[in-house]
């Protein structure tokens, strides 16, 4: 049955009669159009992210190289003249070190530790805030010890 209902919120004097079934179809079209626009926007953003990742992999500065570890599934960009050292693992842990050929305070060390099945989330290692606080305080203690000329550890 085709019923006519007054449209609310119209500034014109008197009720405006419209066909309710055609209004429903227009509403569904507007909703579908919005969904389509949102999905198209999401696809465009996703594609641009993939493009920038692909370009970043090929965009290595001239004085750097990419170290790729297929076994442990990671890669790192290091200066091209840096050397790579490995530590002896105990079956649970392994160590990689990247360091310059001359004596320096700069280096990158990576410790790879096998995890048990109970470590399913990053929170399995503890709370992020507590880890960050311990990291910052250990750095501050180290700087204070160097400034005072002693190697004793200070506690907060």
Secondary structure, 3 states (H helix, E strand, C coil): CCCEEECCCCCCCCCCEEEHHHHHHHHHHHHHHHHHHHHHHHHHHHHHHHHHHHHHHHCCCCCEEEEEECCCCEEEEEECCCEEEEECCCCCEEEEEEECCCCCCCEEEEEEECCCCCCCCHHHHCCHHHHHHHHHHHHHHHHHHHHHCCCCCCCC
